[in-house]
Amino acid sequence: MPASADEVVLTGIGLVSAAGEGYPALAQALREGRCCTRAVAGPLPVRQVAAAPPVDEDPDFPDDRKAWLAFRALELALADAGLPARDPDRRLAVFLGTGLSSVTPGELHEDAYPFITEGRFDAGRMGSDLSRDRASPRRHLPGRVSEELARRVDATGPVATSFSACAASAQAIAEGLWTLRRGDADVALVGGHDSMLHPLGLLSFIVLGALSPDTCRPFDRHRDGFVIGEAACLLVLERAEHARARGARVRARLLGAGTSVDAWNATAPHPEGAGAERAMAAALRDAGVSPAEVDYVNAHATGTPVGDLAEARAAARLFGEAVPMSSIKGAVGHTIAAAGAIEAAACVAALEGGFLPGTAGLRELDPDCPVPVLQQPLNRAPRVVLSNSFGFGGQNASLVLARA
């Protein structure tokens, strides 16, 4: 894997998750094999959540916690990379993954009520109302945080938002990689943010039957769903020559990415993980890496009966039974649109820290699982790792990272 003119490196990480504020907090929690979820009580059948710590509210984004998380992650990412917030001469791109609006039923009623005429909701009139003085419809536009981040960092390169469910932030990272390779920017701010810890968010997953009533157990024979989490994670990617020119510290190299769609079912993955295998294989081709060179796979595995098994089958076909896997969903919850970015940061922690994360919550490995799954962290220094993010609708994204 020799260095090339289009090599892309990772020089900064900013995140807020259930593990705490900052990348070191996540790295430490994973090294210790710690579960960061907490118990909650309330009228809904939800007993555990993975809540991030409080962050400053932003008056321009009222009642939007996932936006506040993103803005804090931005500050931390720029500081970690040693980059100024503003530089008009810098060619910077922004690619962000995000999820559904962070609204309560009362806020939804408040937003929709002004656009109801004679008992009918006028979607066209709502869509044409662009007043900055009204939360609606701005609160519901997926790309508004990406645009605000671009404004705050004087981004003059491409800006885009991925809205592809649990694969969103991994796909945003992929877009940043490919943009830098093409030479369309020198720096890319990539990642994702999401917070579903509100009534509508929780109810949506309760209706789908995706939440565990107590804890997340990826790859466990008794797994019954995931614990919902919230997070924001932004990564600073740079063309290697740009990073060298400014004397930046390189945390890891981003070698490749691959994406696919199952074209199978609105919620369930292909039972044999066909789309997942295509995404992993595409990422390896893009990286110029063979399956034998991969030392660890960070699985998407959320603790659902169908999803974990499909991913394990796909990985077994591609890697055989030699490459260890684990999932961090039991540690920091399923952060939905932010999951791919949080897990990319976990991979960097493994590469920098010389360990492989374990699978919090796993007690008894499913005997049908055809791959070696790590229950506890393992002191083994990987050189090349692969990270998976698979979303509802069969949207798949895989990333290949390597030691700096």
C-alpha positions in Angstrom: 0.0 0.0 0.0 2.5 2.7 -1.1 1.6 6.4 -0.7 0.2 8.1 -3.8 -0.5 11.6 -4.9 -4.2 11.2 -4.1 -3.6 9.7 -0.6 -6.1 10.9 2.0 -5.3 11.2 5.7 -7.4 11.8 8.8 -6.0 14.6 11.0 -8.8 15.5 13.4 -11.7 13.9 15.3 -14.4 15.7 17.2 -17.2 13.8 18.8 -19.9 13.8 21.5 -21.4 10.4 22.5 -22.6 8.4 25.4 -18.9 7.8 26.2 -18.5 11.5 26.9 -17.2 14.6 25.1 -14.2 14.2 22.9 -12.4 11.4 21.0 -10.2 10.4 24.0 -13.4 9.6 26.0 -14.6 7.1 23.4 -11.2 5.5 22.9 -10.9 5.0 26.7 -14.3 3.5 27.0 -13.7 1.0 24.2 -10.3 0.0 25.6 -11.9 -0.7 29.0 -14.8 -2.6 27.4 -17.3 -0.3 29.2 -21.0 0.0 28.5 -22.0 3.6 28.4 -25.8 3.2 28.3 -28.0 4.2 31.3 -31.4 3.2 32.7 -34.4 5.4 32.1 -38.0 5.2 33.3 -41.1 6.6 31.6 -44.4 5.7 29.8 -42.7 4.2 26.8 -41.3 0.6 26.8 -37.7 1.8 26.8 -35.5 1.0 29.7 -32.0 1.9 28.4 -30.7 4.7 26.3 -27.2 5.9 25.3 -27.4 9.7 26.0 -24.6 12.1 25.2 -23.7 14.8 27.8 -25.3 18.2 27.7 -24.0 20.7 25.1 -24.6 24.4 24.5 -27.9 25.3 22.8 -27.9 27.4 19.7 -30.6 30.1 19.4 -30.7 29.8 15.6 -31.6 26.1 15.9 -34.3 26.0 18.6 -35.3 22.6 20.0 -32.8 20.8 17.8 -30.4 18.9 19.9 -28.8 17.0 17.1 -27.8 20.3 15.6 -26.2 21.4 18.9 -24.3 18.1 19.0 -22.9 18.8 15.5 -21.8 22.3 16.4 -19.9 21.0 19.4 -18.3 18.2 17.4 -17.2 20.8 14.9 -15.3 22.8 17.6 -13.6 19.7 18.9 -12.7 18.5 15.4 -11.1 21.7 14.3 -9.2 21.9 17.6 -8.0 18.4 17.3 -6.8 19.0 13.7 -5.1 22.3 14.6 -7.2 24.1 11.9 -8.5 27.7 12.3 -12.3 27.9 12.0 -12.1 30.4 9.1 -9.6 30.6 6.3 -11.0 32.1 3.0 -8.1 30.7 1.0 -8.8 27.1 2.1 -10.5 24.7 -0.3 -12.8 22.9 2.2 -15.7 20.6 1.5 -18.5 19.5 3.9 -20.3 16.1 3.8 -22.6 15.3 6.6 -25.0 12.4 7.4 -28.1 13.1 9.4 -31.5 11.7 10.4 -35.0 12.6 11.1 -36.0 15.9 12.7 -35.6 16.2 16.4 -39.1 17.3 17.1 -41.7 16.6 19.8 -45.4 16.1 19.0 -46.1 19.6 20.3 -43.4 21.1 18.0 -44.7 19.2 15.0 -48.2 20.6 15.7 -46.8 24.0 16.1 -44.9 23.8 12.8 -47.8 22.3 10.8 -50.7 24.4 12.2 -50.0 27.7 10.3 -50.2 25.8 7.0 -53.6 24.2 7.6 -56.4 25.9 5.5 -60.0 24.8 5.8 -59.0 21.6 7.5 -56.4 20.7 4.9 -52.6 20.8 5.2 -51.0 22.8 2.4 -47.5 21.3 1.9 -46.8 23.7 -1.0 -47.3 26.8 1.1 -45.2 25.3 3.9 -42.4 24.5 1.5 -42.4 28.1 0.1 -42.1 29.7 3.6 -38.4 30.3 4.0 -38.6 32.9 6.8 -35.7 32.7 9.2 -38.0 33.9 12.0 -40.0 30.6 11.9 -38.6 27.3 13.0 -40.8 25.7 10.4 -39.9 24.6 7.8 -36.2 25.0 8.5 -36.3 22.6 11.4 -37.3 19.8 9.0 -34.7 20.4 6.2 -32.1 17.6 6.4 -29.3 19.8 4.9 -29.6 22.9 7.1 -26.9 21.8 9.6 -24.5 21.0 6.8 -25.1 24.4 5.3 -24.6 26.1 8.6 -21.3 24.2 9.2 -20.2 25.2 5.8 -20.9 28.9 6.6 -19.0 28.6 9.9 -15.8 27.2 8.3 -15.9 29.3 5.0 -16.3 26.1 3.0 -15.8 26.8 -0.7 -15.8 23.2 -1.9 -18.7 20.9 -2.4 -21.3 20.7 0.4 -23.8 17.8 0.6 -26.0 15.9 3.1 -26.5 12.2 3.2 -29.9 11.0 4.4 -29.5 7.3 4.0 -30.5 6.1 7.5 -27.8 4.2 9.4 -25.3 4.3 6.5 -25.6 8.1 6.3 -22.4 9.3 7.9 -20.3 6.5 6.4 -21.5 7.5 3.0 -20.7 11.1 3.9 -17.1 10.0 4.7 -16.9 8.2 1.4 -18.0 11.3 -0.5 -15.3 13.3 1.3 -12.6 10.7 0.4 -13.6 10.7 -3.3 -13.8 14.5 -3.5 -10.3 14.9 -2.1 -8.9 12.3 -4.4 -10.4 14.1 -7.4 -8.7 17.3 -6.3 -12.0 19.2 -5.8 -10.9 20.2 -2.3 -7.8 20.0 0.0 -9.8 19.5 3.3 -13.1 17.8 3.9 -15.1 18.0 7.1 -17.1 14.7 7.1 -19.2 12.7 9.6 -22.7 12.7 11.0 -25.0 13.7 13.8 -28.3 12.3 15.2 -30.5 12.3 18.2 -33.6 10.2 18.4 -34.1 10.5 22.1 -37.5 12.2 21.7 -41.0 10.8 21.6 -41.3 10.6 17.9 -37.9 9.1 17.4 -38.5 6.5 20.1 -42.0 5.6 18.9 -40.8 5.1 15.3 -38.4 2.3 16.5 -40.9 0.9 19.0 -43.4 0.4 16.1 -40.8 -1.3 14.0 -40.0 -3.7 16.9 -36.3 -2.8 16.6 -35.5 -1.8 20.3 -34.4 -4.2 23.0 -36.5 -3.9 26.2 -33.3 -4.0 28.3 -29.9 -4.1 26.6 -28.1 -4.5 23.3 -26.4 -7.9 22.7 -24.8 -7.9 19.2 -24.2 -11.4 17.9 -25.7 -13.0 21.0 -28.0 -15.9 20.7 -30.5 -14.0 22.8 -30.2 -10.7 21.0 -33.6 -8.8 20.6 -32.8 -5.4 19.3 -30.7 -2.3 20.0 -30.5 0.5 22.5 -31.1 3.9 20.9 -28.3 6.4 21.2 -27.4 9.9 20.2 -24.1 11.4 19.0 -22.2 13.6 16.6 -18.8 12.8 15.1 -16.9 15.0 12.7 -13.7 13.9 11.0 -11.1 16.1 9.3 -9.8 14.6 6.1 -7.0 16.1 4.1 -5.1 15.4 1.0 -1.8 14.0 2.3 0.3 16.7 0.6 -1.8 19.4 2.2 -1.5 17.8 5.7 2.3 17.5 5.2 2.6 21.1 4.1 1.1 22.4 7.2 2.8 20.0 9.5 -0.4 18.3 10.7 -0.4 15.2 12.9 -1.9 12.2 11.0 -4.1 9.9 13.1 -4.9 7.4 10.3 -5.1 6.9 6.6 -8.5 6.5 4.8 -7.7 4.0 2.1 -11.0 3.3 0.5 -14.8 3.1 0.6 -17.6 1.1 -1.0 -21.3 1.4 -1.2 -24.3 -0.7 -2.4 -28.0 -1.1 -2.1 -29.7 -4.5 -1.3 -32.8 -3.7 -3.4 -34.5 -6.3 -1.2 -36.8 -5.0 1.5 -37.8 -1.7 3.1 -36.4 -2.6 6.5 -34.9 -6.1 6.5 -31.5 -6.8 4.9 -30.9 -9.5 2.3 -30.8 -12.7 4.5 -27.4 -13.7 3.2 -26.0 -10.2 3.4 -25.5 -9.9 -0.4 -25.5 -6.1 -0.4 -23.3 -6.0 2.6 -20.8 -8.2 0.9 -20.8 -6.0 -2.3 -20.1 -2.9 -0.2 -17.2 -4.6 1.7 -15.7 -6.0 -1.5 -16.0 -2.6 -3.2 -14.3 -0.8 -0.3 -11.4 -3.3 -0.5 -11.1 -2.8 -4.3 -11.1 1.0 -3.8 -8.4 0.7 -1.2 -6.3 -1.7 -3.2 -6.4 -4.1 -0.2 -7.0 -7.9 -0.3 -9.2 -9.6 2.3 -6.1 -11.2 3.7 -4.6 -7.8 4.6 -7.5 -6.9 6.9 -6.8 -7.4 10.6 -10.2 -6.4 12.1 -13.8 -5.7 11.0 -15.9 -3.2 13.0 -19.3 -4.6 12.4 -22.5 -2.6 12.0 -24.2 -5.3 14.1 -27.0 -3.6 16.1 -28.3 -6.6 18.0 -31.2 -7.5 15.8 -31.8 -11.2 15.0 -31.8 -10.8 11.2 -29.3 -8.0 10.7 -26.4 -9.5 12.7 -26.6 -12.9 11.1 -26.8 -11.4 7.6 -23.6 -9.4 8.2 -21.8 -12.3 9.7 -22.6 -14.5 6.7 -21.4 -11.8 4.3 -18.1 -11.4 6.3 -17.5 -15.1 6.4 -17.8 -15.4 2.7 -15.3 -12.5 2.1 -12.8 -13.1 4.9 -13.3 -16.7 6.0 -13.1 -17.4 9.7 -9.7 -15.7 10.3 -10.6 -12.0 10.8 -12.0 -11.0 14.2 -15.1 -8.8 14.4 -16.8 -6.8 17.1 -19.6 -4.2 17.4 -19.6 -1.1 19.6 -23.4 -0.8 19.6 -23.5 -2.3 23.1 -21.1 0.3 24.4 -22.5 3.5 22.9 -25.9 2.5 21.6 -27.1 2.7 18.0 -26.6 6.4 17.0 -28.5 5.9 13.7 -27.2 8.5 11.2 -24.1 9.2 13.3 -23.2 5.5 13.6 -20.8 5.2 10.7 -18.7 8.2 11.9 -18.6 7.1 15.5 -17.4 3.6 14.4 -14.8 5.1 12.1 -13.5 7.0 15.1 -13.5 3.7 17.0 -11.4 2.2 14.2 -8.9 5.0 14.6 -8.8 4.4 18.3 -7.9 0.8 17.6 -5.2 1.7 15.0 -3.6 4.3 17.3 -4.1 2.4 20.6 -3.0 -1.0 19.4 -6.1 -2.9 20.5 -9.3 -4.4 19.1 -12.6 -3.3 20.7 -14.8 -5.9 22.3 -18.6 -6.4 22.0 -20.3 -5.0 25.1 -23.4 -6.9 25.9 -22.3 -10.2 24.3 -22.6 -13.1 26.7 -23.3 -16.2 24.5 -22.3 -16.1 20.9 -25.0 -17.2 18.5 -23.9 -20.7 17.3 -25.1 -19.9 13.8 -22.7 -16.9 13.6 -19.9 -18.1 11.2 -17.2 -15.5 12.2 -15.0 -15.0 15.3 -16.5 -12.2 17.4 -14.5 -10.6 20.2 -16.4 -10.3 23.5 -13.6 -8.4 25.4 -11.1 -5.9 24.1 -7.9 -7.6 22.7 -4.4 -6.2 22.9 -3.5 -6.7 19.3 -2.3 -3.9 17.1 -4.1 -3.8 13.7 -2.6 -2.3 10.6 -5.7 -2.3 8.3 -9.3 -2.3 9.5 -12.7 -2.3 7.8 -15.8 -0.5 9.2 -19.4 -1.4 8.2 -22.6 0.7 8.2 -25.8 -0.8 7.0 -29.1 1.1 7.0 -32.8 0.5 6.6 -33.7 0.1 2.9 -30.6 -2.0 2.4 -28.2 1.0 2.1 -24.7 -0.2 2.8 -21.4 1.6 3.2 -17.9 0.2 4.2 -14.7 2.1 4.9 -11.1 0.9 4.9 -8.7 2.6 7.3 -5.0 2.0 8.0 -2.4 2.9 10.6 -0.7 6.3 10.0 
